[in-house]
């Protein structure tokens, strides 16, 4: 009991600190009540766990997956988690929810042995349950969760169709959420810039939830705070009214507002704002957002009205054998910092991502497509003209939950609705078309697409043509056979089938995952360089995503066994160790085509030329950093010089002069405004 009380007091102290920080931006004049933000109390850490049928509970740390334990690595079925927590007496007058950020794939939750709710066949989306009716205030409470990761033909991914690890468990963080009875459940923000005027149109919709029994009404006020400076840039008092019955929710649309002198979000300049909303009920709610506009037109991508050609690499989460899908924040940061070093500004993923992944991409500048986990033509096996009702419904539910939670992240480039489904098969075609329509209804501002692997013949018949832009997984010289000339002919056929549409190569690379395709990193480098060079011949190609960043764990028959069952294909292994291909991918993904240095330490000249083809975009706010190293490889001198703004295909020379006249070596880096290096040159005496 004492340890639990200590945990609760620590959590409430953290919440109090959060409240104090939020109070620095005081609510608009006229709001009489004290404003309370959501108190978030983590329930991560020590839980008890057992698989179904076992009588022995053991201690585990949540987030957790049993697939990383040798004795249960191949267990797919039900399992149980339980723990205790306290509920202070004052919570009797609050709304209290328990939030699971993801449980793979089905969860049934009991509080004090009373059913609180369930979230079934949706393994990567968050859910929250109202638990106040089941709590014992001022004393211990118990939570028990039944988790099932059995292969299931009535959900997505369907059965065994997907090619990644199906790690069962409470795989992402768990929290208690405590608010006033009338609270903000969710916010939708559309911040659309007008680059010519420096303004932005701000549209806000607020979902107000009444967890009490009585009718409630009041006003909604808000302020917009610039995260970099803490300055309030916009404030509206009593912007709208709400009126909601007990146990109900209401969507409140606020009047359109205009932001002045906006700082746009860009992968090189990830400016962020906080929307701070206040209800007269006493609840305040913070939502981070960015101001940016993504368009596809004239066969290309435009970010804030400027054409960009993007490149990156896909990461397969859950691949470290010691963590599985229950990744700690430190590993998420590690992998995405690696991706930034690889010059990744554009990526995609095969399933809905951890909130911490999207927060990293928001803060550090990575555009990302998140997807509903639909993988493989076997998804629609046995169906004739339409997808089965259960598969269609599950897809729509996962899409809605993904968009509802993640739509405010500026890093979300587009919504992906499926991957490699055989888009010329009638039920697959109908599924993708319906998912596209729903995504556009839920979020009209964003692009929507799917990754096709069936554009090799009759591409014009593929449902890819219904999407906002074309995504194609390209595997000539590997899965598809053939050679570079076959690839060139195929790309021309795709251009002819979809004139004027932007094309993204959503996967390409060398996978060491069959007896015929064994691990050959030299071959991986060759495929990377040759295919990338060919793609650069086609102006219609707006983006490239190499597959993959890491070797990845899978439940499919592959190389390795147990927790090490995997497919090779990455530029790092499952433990994050870099292969020689890491440096090659970093070089190919750089917007710098030429970086050469000549002269003497006192008068060096750095020649810099940007790429005129993919990846290409205007470089703004970049710097040249030089470090002199002396005996013992000790850094002796550091200088920096600004790099003038460079358009695609532009070249300049930057002078660099050091005082140290006899260094052993000089390292020069071109740095993004986000501090990540895009190119490195080592100059040796």
C-alpha positions as CSV (number, residue, x, y, z in Angstrom):
1,X,0.0,0.0,0.0
2,X,2.8,2.4,0.9
3,X,4.5,2.0,-2.4
4,X,1.3,2.5,-4.3
5,X,0.6,5.7,-2.4
6,X,4.1,6.9,-3.1
7,X,3.5,6.2,-6.8
8,X,0.2,8.1,-6.8
9,X,1.6,11.1,-4.9
10,X,4.5,11.3,-7.5
11,X,2.0,11.1,-10.4
12,X,-0.2,13.8,-8.8
13,X,2.9,16.0,-8.3
14,X,3.7,15.7,-12.0
15,X,0.1,16.6,-12.8
16,X,0.3,19.6,-10.5
17,X,3.5,20.7,-12.3
18,X,1.7,20.4,-15.6
19,X,-1.3,22.4,-14.2
20,X,1.1,25.1,-13.1
21,X,2.7,25.3,-16.5
22,X,-0.7,25.5,-18.2
23,X,-1.8,28.2,-15.8
24,X,0.9,30.5,-17.2
25,X,-1.4,31.1,-20.1
26,X,-4.3,32.3,-18.1
27,X,-7.9,31.7,-19.4
28,X,-9.6,34.5,-21.1
29,X,-11.3,37.2,-19.0
30,X,-14.8,36.2,-17.9
31,X,-14.1,32.5,-17.2
32,X,-14.8,32.4,-13.5
33,X,-13.8,28.8,-12.7
34,X,-10.3,27.5,-12.0
35,X,-9.1,25.7,-15.1
36,X,-7.9,22.1,-14.7
37,X,-6.0,20.3,-17.4
38,X,-6.4,16.6,-17.8
39,X,-4.5,14.8,-15.0
40,X,-2.7,11.9,-16.7
41,X,-1.5,9.2,-14.2
42,X,0.7,6.6,-15.9
43,X,-0.1,2.9,-15.2
44,X,3.0,1.7,-16.9
45,X,5.5,-0.4,-14.9
46,X,4.8,-3.4,-12.8
47,X,1.8,-5.7,-13.7
48,X,1.2,-9.3,-13.2
49,X,0.9,-11.5,-16.3
50,X,0.0,-15.1,-17.3
51,X,-0.9,-16.9,-20.5
52,X,-4.4,-18.5,-20.7
53,X,-4.4,-21.9,-18.9
54,X,-1.4,-21.1,-16.7
55,X,-2.0,-20.8,-13.0
56,X,1.2,-18.9,-12.3
57,X,1.3,-15.1,-12.4
58,X,4.6,-13.4,-13.0
59,X,5.8,-9.8,-12.8
60,X,6.3,-7.9,-16.1
61,X,6.8,-4.3,-17.0
62,X,4.1,-2.8,-19.2
63,X,4.3,-1.9,-22.1
64,X,4.9,-5.6,-22.6
65,X,4.7,-8.3,-25.2
66,X,5.1,-12.0,-24.5
67,X,6.5,-12.7,-27.9
68,X,10.0,-11.6,-26.8
69,X,10.2,-14.4,-24.2
70,X,11.6,-17.7,-25.5
71,X,9.0,-19.8,-23.9
72,X,6.1,-17.9,-25.4
73,X,7.6,-16.5,-28.6
74,X,5.3,-18.8,-30.7
75,X,2.2,-18.5,-28.5
76,X,-0.8,-16.9,-30.2
77,X,-3.9,-16.8,-28.0
78,X,-5.4,-15.3,-24.9
79,X,-3.3,-13.9,-22.0
80,X,-4.1,-11.9,-18.9
81,X,-2.7,-8.8,-17.1
82,X,-3.7,-7.4,-13.8
83,X,-2.5,-4.7,-11.3
84,X,-3.9,-2.5,-8.5
85,X,-4.2,1.3,-8.2
86,X,-5.7,3.8,-5.9
87,X,-8.6,6.2,-6.6
88,X,-8.7,9.2,-4.2
89,X,-12.1,10.2,-2.8
90,X,-12.2,13.5,-4.7
91,X,-12.4,11.5,-8.0
92,X,-16.0,10.7,-7.2
93,X,-16.8,14.2,-8.7
94,X,-14.5,13.8,-11.7
95,X,-14.7,11.9,-15.0
96,X,-12.2,9.0,-14.8
97,X,-11.1,7.0,-17.8
98,X,-8.4,4.4,-18.5
99,X,-6.6,4.9,-21.8
100,X,-4.7,2.1,-23.6
101,X,-2.6,3.5,-26.4
102,X,-2.6,0.0,-28.1
103,X,-3.3,-3.6,-27.1
104,X,-2.7,-6.2,-29.8
105,X,-5.1,-7.1,-30.9
106,X,-8.2,-7.6,-28.7
107,X,-8.7,-6.4,-25.2
108,X,-11.5,-6.9,-22.6
109,X,-11.1,-4.8,-19.4
110,X,-12.5,-5.4,-16.0
111,X,-12.3,-2.9,-13.1
112,X,-12.9,-4.5,-9.7
113,X,-14.2,-7.6,-11.5
114,X,-16.8,-5.5,-13.3
115,X,-16.8,-5.4,-17.1
116,X,-15.6,-1.9,-18.1
117,X,-15.5,-2.4,-21.9
118,X,-13.7,-4.0,-24.8
119,X,-11.7,-3.1,-27.9
120,X,-11.7,-5.9,-30.3
121,X,-9.6,-6.8,-33.5
122,X,-7.9,-3.4,-33.6
123,X,-4.3,-3.8,-32.5
124,X,-2.6,-0.5,-33.1
125,X,-5.2,2.2,-32.3
126,X,-5.8,3.8,-28.9
127,X,-9.0,3.5,-26.8
128,X,-10.3,4.9,-23.5
129,X,-13.0,3.5,-21.2
130,X,-15.1,5.3,-18.6
131,X,-14.4,3.6,-15.3
132,X,-15.8,5.9,-12.7
133,X,-19.0,3.8,-12.1
134,X,-16.8,0.8,-11.2
135,X,-14.3,2.6,-8.8
136,X,-14.0,2.3,-5.0
137,X,-13.0,5.8,-4.0
138,X,-10.4,6.2,-1.3
139,X,-9.2,2.6,-1.5
140,X,-7.5,0.0,-3.6
141,X,-8.9,-0.8,-7.1
142,X,-8.0,-3.6,-9.5
143,X,-7.7,-3.6,-13.3
144,X,-7.6,-6.9,-15.2
145,X,-7.2,-7.2,-19.0
146,X,-7.7,-10.2,-21.2
147,X,-5.6,-9.9,-24.4
148,X,-5.9,-12.1,-27.4
149,X,-3.5,-12.1,-30.4
150,X,-4.9,-15.2,-32.1
151,X,-4.7,-15.1,-35.9
152,X,-8.2,-13.9,-36.9
153,X,-9.8,-14.0,-40.4
154,X,-12.4,-11.4,-39.4
155,X,-10.0,-8.5,-38.8
156,X,-7.1,-6.6,-40.4
157,X,-4.4,-7.8,-40.8
158,X,-6.4,-10.8,-41.8
159,X,-5.2,-14.1,-40.5
160,X,-1.6,-14.8,-41.3
161,X,-1.5,-12.5,-44.4
162,X,0.8,-9.8,-43.0
163,X,4.6,-9.9,-43.0
164,X,5.6,-8.6,-39.6
165,X,5.5,-9.7,-36.0
166,X,2.1,-10.1,-34.3
167,X,3.3,-9.3,-30.8
168,X,0.5,-9.9,-28.3
169,X,0.2,-7.8,-25.2
170,X,-0.3,-4.3,-23.8
171,X,2.2,-3.0,-26.2
172,X,2.0,0.8,-25.6
173,X,1.5,3.0,-22.5
174,X,-1.5,2.9,-20.2
175,X,-2.8,5.9,-18.2
176,X,-5.6,7.0,-16.0
177,X,-7.2,10.3,-17.3
178,X,-8.9,12.5,-14.7
179,X,-10.9,15.6,-15.8
180,X,-14.0,17.6,-14.7
181,X,-17.3,15.8,-15.5
182,X,-17.7,18.0,-18.6
183,X,-14.5,17.8,-20.6
184,X,-12.9,18.1,-24.0
185,X,-12.7,14.6,-25.4
186,X,-11.0,15.5,-28.7
187,X,-10.1,18.4,-30.9
188,X,-9.9,18.7,-34.7
189,X,-7.7,21.5,-36.2
190,X,-7.2,22.5,-39.8
191,X,-4.6,25.3,-40.1
192,X,-4.3,26.2,-43.8
193,X,-1.7,28.7,-44.7
194,X,-1.8,31.5,-47.3
195,X,1.9,31.8,-48.0
196,X,1.6,35.0,-50.0
197,X,-0.1,36.9,-47.2
198,X,1.7,35.3,-44.2
199,X,-1.7,34.4,-42.7
200,X,-3.5,31.1,-42.1
201,X,-7.1,30.1,-41.8
202,X,-7.8,28.3,-38.5
203,X,-10.8,25.9,-38.2
204,X,-11.4,24.2,-34.9
205,X,-13.9,21.6,-33.9
206,X,-14.2,20.4,-30.3
207,X,-15.9,17.2,-29.0
208,X,-17.3,18.0,-25.6
209,X,-18.2,15.1,-23.4
210,X,-20.6,15.1,-20.4
211,X,-19.8,12.2,-18.1
212,X,-22.3,13.4,-15.5
213,X,-26.0,12.8,-15.2
214,X,-27.3,16.3,-15.6
215,X,-27.6,18.6,-18.7
216,X,-24.7,21.0,-19.0
217,X,-24.1,24.1,-21.0
218,X,-21.4,26.7,-21.2
219,X,-18.8,28.4,-23.4
220,X,-15.7,27.5,-25.3
221,X,-12.7,29.8,-25.3
222,X,-9.2,29.3,-26.6
223,X,-5.7,30.7,-27.1
224,X,-3.0,29.8,-29.6
225,X,0.6,29.7,-28.2
226,X,3.8,29.6,-30.2
227,X,5.8,26.7,-28.7
228,X,9.2,28.1,-29.6
229,X,8.7,31.4,-27.8
230,X,5.7,30.8,-25.5
231,X,4.0,33.9,-27.0
232,X,0.2,33.9,-27.3
233,X,-0.5,34.7,-30.9
234,X,-4.3,34.5,-30.9
235,X,-7.1,34.6,-28.3
236,X,-10.9,34.2,-28.5
237,X,-13.2,34.5,-25.5
238,X,-16.5,32.7,-25.5
239,X,-16.0,31.7,-29.1
240,X,-18.8,29.2,-29.1
241,X,-21.5,27.6,-26.8
242,X,-22.0,24.0,-25.9
243,X,-25.1,22.3,-24.5
244,X,-24.9,18.5,-23.9
245,X,-27.0,16.0,-22.0
246,X,-25.7,13.7,-19.4
247,X,-23.8,10.8,-20.8
248,X,-23.6,12.4,-24.3
249,X,-21.1,14.1,-26.5
250,X,-21.4,17.2,-28.8
251,X,-19.3,18.3,-31.7
252,X,-18.9,22.1,-31.4
253,X,-17.6,24.0,-34.5
254,X,-15.9,27.3,-33.6
255,X,-16.0,30.3,-35.9
256,X,-13.2,30.4,-38.5
257,X,-10.3,32.6,-37.3
258,X,-7.2,33.9,-38.9
259,X,-3.6,33.6,-37.7
260,X,-1.2,36.5,-38.5
261,X,2.5,36.2,-39.3
262,X,2.4,32.5,-39.1
263,X,5.5,30.3,-38.9
264,X,5.0,27.4,-41.3
265,X,5.8,23.8,-40.4
266,X,8.3,22.2,-42.8
267,X,10.6,19.2,-42.3
268,X,13.6,21.6,-42.1
269,X,11.7,24.1,-40.0
270,X,9.2,22.2,-37.8
271,X,7.5,25.2,-36.2
272,X,4.8,24.1,-33.8
273,X,1.9,25.8,-32.0
274,X,-0.3,24.8,-29.0
275,X,-4.0,25.3,-29.1
276,X,-5.2,25.7,-25.4
277,X,-8.9,25.3,-25.1
278,X,-11.0,26.2,-22.1
279,X,-14.5,25.1,-21.1
280,X,-16.5,27.1,-18.6
281,X,-17.0,23.8,-16.9
282,X,-13.4,24.2,-15.7
283,X,-11.5,21.9,-18.1
284,X,-8.5,23.0,-20.2
285,X,-7.1,21.0,-23.0
286,X,-3.8,21.4,-24.9
287,X,-3.4,20.2,-28.5
288,X,-0.1,20.7,-30.5
289,X,-0.4,21.5,-34.2
290,X,1.5,23.0,-37.1
291,X,0.5,25.2,-40.0
292,X,1.4,23.7,-43.4
293,X,-0.2,22.8,-46.7
294,X,0.5,19.6,-48.8
295,X,-0.8,19.4,-52.3
296,X,-0.3,17.2,-55.4
297,X,-0.6,19.0,-58.7
298,X,1.2,19.2,-62.0
299,X,2.5,15.7,-61.4
300,X,4.4,16.6,-58.2
301,X,4.2,17.4,-54.5
302,X,4.0,20.9,-53.1
303,X,4.7,21.8,-49.5
304,X,3.6,25.3,-48.6
305,X,3.3,26.1,-52.3
306,X,6.8,25.0,-53.1
307,X,7.6,21.9,-55.1
308,X,9.5,19.2,-53.3
309,X,10.8,15.8,-54.3
310,X,11.1,13.7,-51.2
311,X,13.2,10.7,-50.1
312,X,13.4,8.5,-47.1
313,X,13.3,5.0,-45.6
314,X,10.7,2.8,-43.9
315,X,11.2,1.6,-40.4
316,X,9.6,-1.7,-39.2
317,X,8.7,-1.1,-35.5
318,X,8.9,-4.0,-33.0
319,X,12.1,-5.5,-34.5
320,X,14.5,-5.3,-31.5
321,X,14.4,-8.8,-30.0
322,X,14.6,-7.4,-26.4
323,X,11.6,-5.1,-26.8
324,X,9.4,-6.3,-29.6
325,X,6.4,-4.0,-30.2
326,X,6.6,-2.8,-26.6
327,X,9.3,-0.3,-27.5
328,X,10.7,2.1,-24.9
329,X,10.9,5.8,-25.7
330,X,14.7,5.6,-25.9
331,X,14.6,3.1,-28.7
332,X,12.0,5.0,-30.7
333,X,14.3,8.1,-30.4
334,X,17.3,6.0,-31.3
335,X,15.8,4.7,-34.5
336,X,14.3,8.0,-35.7
337,X,17.5,9.9,-35.0
338,X,19.2,7.3,-37.2
339,X,16.6,7.9,-39.9
340,X,17.3,11.7,-39.7
341,X,21.0,10.9,-40.1
342,X,20.0,8.9,-43.2
343,X,18.4,12.1,-44.6
344,X,14.9,10.7,-44.2
345,X,12.3,13.4,-44.6
346,X,9.5,11.2,-45.9
347,X,8.5,7.7,-44.8
348,X,5.6,5.4,-44.6
349,X,4.6,2.6,-42.2
350,X,2.4,-0.5,-42.5
351,X,0.2,0.1,-39.4
352,X,-0.9,2.9,-37.1
353,X,2.0,4.2,-35.1
354,X,2.9,4.9,-31.5
355,X,2.0,8.5,-30.4
356,X,5.7,8.9,-29.5
357,X,6.7,8.2,-33.1
358,X,4.4,10.9,-34.4
359,X,5.6,13.4,-31.7
360,X,9.2,12.8,-32.8
361,X,8.3,13.4,-36.4
362,X,6.4,16.6,-35.5
363,X,9.3,18.0,-33.5
364,X,12.2,16.9,-35.7
365,X,10.7,17.0,-39.2
366,X,9.8,13.7,-40.9
367,X,6.7,13.5,-43.1
368,X,5.0,10.2,-42.6
369,X,2.2,8.2,-44.1
370,X,0.4,6.0,-41.5
371,X,-1.7,3.1,-42.7
372,X,-4.5,0.7,-41.8
373,X,-2.8,-2.7,-41.5
374,X,-4.1,-4.3,-44.6
375,X,-1.3,-6.4,-46.2
376,X,-1.4,-8.9,-48.9
377,X,-3.6,-10.3,-51.6
378,X,-4.7,-13.1,-49.2
379,X,-6.7,-10.4,-47.4
380,X,-9.5,-10.9,-49.9
381,X,-9.2,-14.6,-50.5
382,X,-12.5,-16.4,-51.0
383,X,-14.4,-13.1,-51.8
384,X,-16.0,-12.5,-55.2
385,X,-17.0,-9.0,-56.1
386,X,-17.1,-7.2,-52.7
387,X,-15.1,-7.5,-49.6
388,X,-16.8,-9.4,-46.8
389,X,-18.8,-7.2,-44.4
390,X,-16.6,-7.9,-41.4
391,X,-13.4,-7.0,-43.2
392,X,-14.9,-3.9,-44.6
393,X,-16.3,-2.8,-41.2
394,X,-13.0,-3.5,-39.5
395,X,-11.1,-1.5,-42.0
396,X,-13.5,1.5,-41.6
397,X,-13.3,1.3,-37.8
398,X,-9.5,1.2,-37.9
399,X,-9.4,4.1,-40.3
400,X,-11.7,6.2,-38.2
401,X,-9.8,5.6,-35.0
402,X,-6.5,6.4,-36.8
403,X,-7.7,9.7,-38.2
404,X,-9.5,10.7,-35.0
405,X,-6.4,10.4,-32.9
406,X,-3.7,11.5,-35.4
407,X,-5.2,14.1,-37.7
408,X,-3.7,17.1,-35.9
409,X,-0.1,16.0,-36.4
410,X,1.6,18.2,-39.0
411,X,3.9,15.3,-39.8
412,X,1.1,13.2,-41.3
413,X,1.7,13.6,-45.1
414,X,-1.1,11.3,-46.2
415,X,-3.4,8.4,-45.1
416,X,-2.5,5.0,-46.4
417,X,-5.5,2.6,-46.7
418,X,-3.8,-0.7,-47.6
419,X,-0.6,-2.3,-49.0
420,X,-0.1,-4.9,-51.7
421,X,-3.7,-6.1,-51.9
422,X,-3.8,-6.9,-55.7
423,X,-5.6,-3.8,-56.6
424,X,-7.0,-5.3,-59.8
425,X,-8.9,-7.9,-57.9
426,X,-12.6,-6.8,-57.6
427,X,-13.1,-7.1,-53.8
428,X,-9.8,-5.5,-53.2
429,X,-10.6,-2.7,-55.6
430,X,-14.0,-2.1,-53.9
431,X,-12.4,-2.1,-50.5
432,X,-9.8,0.5,-51.4
433,X,-12.3,2.7,-53.1
434,X,-14.6,2.7,-50.1
435,X,-11.7,3.4,-47.7
436,X,-10.6,6.3,-49.9
437,X,-14.0,7.8,-49.8
438,X,-14.3,7.5,-46.0
439,X,-10.8,9.0,-45.5
440,X,-11.6,12.0,-47.6
441,X,-14.9,12.6,-45.7
442,X,-13.1,12.4,-42.4
443,X,-10.1,14.6,-43.4
444,X,-10.7,16.5,-46.7
445,X,-7.4,18.3,-46.4
446,X,-5.1,15.3,-46.6
447,X,-3.9,13.1,-49.4
448,X,-5.0,9.5,-49.5
449,X,-3.4,6.6,-51.3
450,X,-2.4,2.9,-51.2
451,X,0.8,1.0,-52.0
452,X,0.3,-1.2,-55.0
453,X,2.4,-4.2,-56.1
454,X,0.2,-4.9,-59.2
455,X,1.3,-2.2,-61.7
456,X,3.5,-4.5,-63.7
457,X,0.7,-5.5,-66.1
458,X,-2.4,-3.4,-67.2
459,X,-1.6,-0.7,-64.6
460,X,-4.6,1.3,-65.8
461,X,-6.9,-1.4,-64.3
462,X,-5.5,-1.0,-60.8
463,X,-7.4,0.9,-58.1
464,X,-4.2,3.0,-57.7
465,X,-5.7,5.3,-60.4
466,X,-8.5,6.2,-57.9
467,X,-6.0,7.6,-55.4
468,X,-4.6,11.1,-54.9
469,X,-1.2,9.9,-56.1
470,X,0.4,6.6,-57.2
471,X,2.4,4.4,-54.8
472,X,4.2,1.4,-56.2
473,X,6.3,-1.2,-54.5
474,X,9.1,-1.9,-57.0
475,X,11.1,-5.1,-56.7
476,X,12.7,-5.8,-60.1
477,X,15.9,-7.9,-59.7
478,X,14.4,-9.4,-56.6
479,X,10.8,-10.5,-56.1
480,X,9.8,-9.5,-59.6
481,X,12.8,-10.8,-61.4
482,X,13.7,-9.0,-64.6
483,X,16.3,-6.2,-64.8
484,X,16.7,-2.4,-65.1
485,X,15.3,-2.2,-68.7
486,X,12.2,-4.0,-67.5
487,X,11.9,-1.5,-64.7
488,X,12.3,1.4,-67.2
489,X,9.6,0.1,-69.5
490,X,7.3,-0.5,-66.6
491,X,7.7,3.1,-65.3
492,X,6.9,4.4,-68.7
493,X,3.7,2.3,-68.8
494,X,2.7,3.6,-65.4
495,X,3.2,7.2,-66.6
496,X,1.0,6.5,-69.6
497,X,-1.7,4.9,-67.5
498,X,-1.8,7.8,-65.0
499,X,-0.8,11.0,-66.9
500,X,-0.3,14.0,-64.7
501,X,-0.2,12.0,-61.5
502,X,2.7,12.1,-59.0
503,X,4.4,8.7,-58.5
504,X,6.1,7.5,-55.4
505,X,8.2,4.4,-55.2
506,X,6.9,3.3,-51.9
507,X,9.3,0.3,-51.5
508,X,12.5,-0.9,-53.2
509,X,15.6,-2.6,-52.1
510,X,17.3,-6.0,-51.5
511,X,15.6,-8.4,-49.1
512,X,17.8,-11.2,-47.7
513,X,14.9,-13.5,-46.7
514,X,14.8,-16.5,-49.0
515,X,17.4,-19.1,-50.0
516,X,17.5,-17.4,-53.4
517,X,18.1,-13.9,-51.9
518,X,20.7,-14.3,-49.2
519,X,22.3,-11.6,-47.2
520,X,24.6,-9.6,-49.5
521,X,25.1,-6.1,-48.4
522,X,27.2,-5.3,-51.4
523,X,24.3,-6.3,-53.5
524,X,22.0,-4.1,-51.4
525,X,24.2,-1.2,-52.2
526,X,24.2,-2.0,-55.9
527,X,20.4,-2.2,-56.1
528,X,20.0,1.0,-54.1
529,X,22.4,3.0,-56.4
530,X,21.2,1.5,-59.7
531,X,17.5,1.8,-59.1
532,X,17.8,5.3,-57.6
533,X,19.7,6.5,-60.6
534,X,17.1,5.1,-62.9
535,X,14.3,6.7,-60.9
536,X,16.0,10.1,-61.3
537,X,15.4,9.9,-65.0
538,X,11.6,10.3,-64.4
539,X,10.3,13.8,-63.5
540,X,7.0,12.2,-62.5
541,X,8.6,10.5,-59.6
542,X,7.9,12.7,-56.6
543,X,9.2,10.5,-53.8
544,X,11.3,7.5,-53.0
545,X,11.1,5.3,-49.9
546,X,13.7,2.7,-49.5
547,X,12.8,-0.6,-47.8
548,X,14.0,-0.9,-45.2
549,X,15.8,0.9,-42.4
550,X,16.1,-2.3,-40.3
551,X,16.0,-6.0,-40.6
552,X,12.6,-6.9,-39.1
553,X,10.9,-9.5,-37.0
554,X,8.0,-11.4,-38.6
555,X,5.7,-14.4,-37.8
556,X,6.2,-15.6,-41.4
557,X,8.6,-18.4,-42.4
558,X,11.9,-16.5,-42.8
559,X,15.4,-16.6,-41.5
560,X,16.2,-17.1,-37.8
561,X,13.9,-18.7,-35.2
562,X,11.9,-17.8,-32.0
563,X,12.4,-14.2,-31.0
564,X,15.0,-13.8,-33.8
565,X,12.7,-14.9,-36.7
566,X,13.2,-12.1,-39.2
567,X,13.6,-10.9,-42.7
568,X,16.8,-9.2,-43.7
569,X,16.6,-6.1,-45.9
570,X,17.7,-3.2,-43.7
571,X,20.7,-1.0,-43.5
572,X,20.9,-1.9,-39.8
573,X,20.3,-5.3,-38.2
574,X,17.6,-6.0,-35.5
575,X,19.9,-4.6,-32.8
576,X,20.5,-1.4,-34.7
577,X,24.1,-2.2,-35.8
578,X,24.9,-0.4,-39.0
579,X,25.8,-2.2,-42.2
580,X,28.0,-0.6,-44.9
581,X,24.8,0.1,-46.9
582,X,23.9,2.7,-44.2
583,X,26.4,5.1,-45.5
584,X,25.3,4.5,-49.1
585,X,21.6,5.2,-48.3
586,X,22.6,8.4,-46.4
587,X,24.5,9.6,-49.4
588,X,21.8,8.8,-52.0
589,X,19.1,10.4,-49.7
590,X,21.0,13.6,-49.3
591,X,19.8,16.8,-51.1
592,X,23.5,17.5,-51.7
593,X,24.8,16.1,-55.0
594,X,28.4,17.4,-54.7
595,X,30.3,18.3,-51.6
596,X,34.0,18.8,-52.2
597,X,36.7,20.7,-50.3
598,X,40.0,22.0,-51.6
599,X,42.8,24.4,-50.5
600,X,44.8,24.6,-47.3
601,X,43.6,24.8,-43.7
602,X,43.9,28.5,-43.7
603,X,42.0,28.9,-46.9
604,X,39.6,26.0,-47.7
605,X,36.9,26.2,-50.3
606,X,33.8,24.1,-50.0
607,X,32.0,23.4,-53.3
608,X,28.3,22.6,-52.7
609,X,25.8,21.6,-55.4
610,X,22.2,20.6,-54.6
611,X,20.4,17.9,-56.5
612,X,18.1,18.9,-59.4
613,X,16.2,15.6,-59.1
614,X,14.9,13.4,-56.3
615,X,15.5,14.2,-53.5
616,X,15.4,17.9,-54.2
617,X,14.0,21.0,-52.3
618,X,15.1,24.5,-51.5
619,X,17.7,24.6,-48.7
620,X,17.1,27.4,-46.2
621,X,18.9,28.2,-43.0
622,X,21.6,25.5,-43.6
623,X,25.1,25.9,-42.0
624,X,28.6,24.7,-42.8
625,X,30.4,23.4,-39.7
626,X,34.1,22.6,-39.6
627,X,36.1,20.9,-36.8
628,X,39.9,20.6,-36.8
629,X,41.4,17.5,-35.2
630,X,44.9,17.3,-33.9
631,X,47.2,14.6,-32.4
632,X,45.2,12.0,-30.5
633,X,42.2,12.9,-32.6
634,X,41.4,15.7,-30.2
635,X,39.1,18.4,-31.6
636,X,41.0,21.7,-31.5
637,X,38.9,24.3,-33.4
638,X,35.3,24.7,-34.5
639,X,33.9,27.2,-36.9
640,X,30.5,27.7,-38.6
641,X,29.5,29.6,-41.7
642,X,26.0,30.2,-43.1
643,X,25.1,28.5,-46.4
644,X,23.1,30.8,-48.6
645,X,19.7,29.6,-49.6
646,X,20.0,27.0,-52.4
647,X,17.4,26.0,-55.0
648,X,17.4,22.6,-56.5
649,X,20.4,22.2,-58.9
650,X,22.2,25.3,-57.7
651,X,25.9,25.4,-56.9
652,X,28.0,27.7,-54.7
653,X,31.4,27.9,-53.1
654,X,31.8,28.7,-49.4
655,X,35.2,29.8,-48.0
656,X,36.4,28.3,-44.7
657,X,39.5,29.4,-42.8
658,X,41.0,27.8,-39.7
659,X,43.6,29.2,-37.4
660,X,45.1,25.8,-36.9
661,X,47.6,25.4,-39.7
662,X,48.7,21.8,-39.3
663,X,45.7,19.6,-38.4
664,X,45.7,15.9,-38.8
665,X,42.2,16.1,-40.3
666,X,39.3,18.4,-40.8
667,X,35.6,17.3,-40.7
668,X,33.1,19.5,-42.5
669,X,29.3,18.9,-42.2
670,X,26.4,20.7,-43.9
671,X,23.8,21.0,-41.2
672,X,20.0,21.3,-41.5
673,X,18.3,24.0,-39.3
674,X,17.3,21.0,-37.1
675,X,21.0,20.3,-36.5
676,X,21.2,17.0,-38.4
677,X,24.0,16.6,-40.9
678,X,23.0,16.1,-44.6
679,X,26.5,15.6,-45.9
680,X,30.0,15.0,-44.4
681,X,33.5,15.6,-45.9
682,X,36.7,14.4,-44.3
683,X,39.8,16.3,-45.3
684,X,43.1,14.7,-44.4
685,X,46.6,16.0,-44.5
